[in-house]
Amino acid sequence: MDSPSSIPSPFASIAIEQQFTDDRGYHKDTVVSAIVEQFIDRSRLGMAKYGTTLDRDDLDIIDWIEHSKQEAMDFVLYLERLKRECQRRFPQPK
């Protein structure tokens, strides 16, 4: 069981959030802000392309695993492509 001191206070998260946002509510970390904006843009694109959100309930767990696996495979392909580009641009002495 959690001790009272280990249970986060909702006020603690508000105080922490205030440290990282400016007076307009924008996140001070521009990297975080850029990624959040990219997630929002990607969600909009997905809704436009597929007409649904990730809240959809027409897929079972195996379908979600398969989608995730395909995304991971694409990611590995992109990494390999980038690796080859780096090797071509910046050859390492042997």
Secondary structure by P-SEA (a helix, b strand, c coil): cccccccccaaaaaaaaaaccccccccccaaaaaaaaaaaaaaaaaaaacccccccccccaaaaaaaaaaaaaaaaaaaaaaaaaaaaaccccc
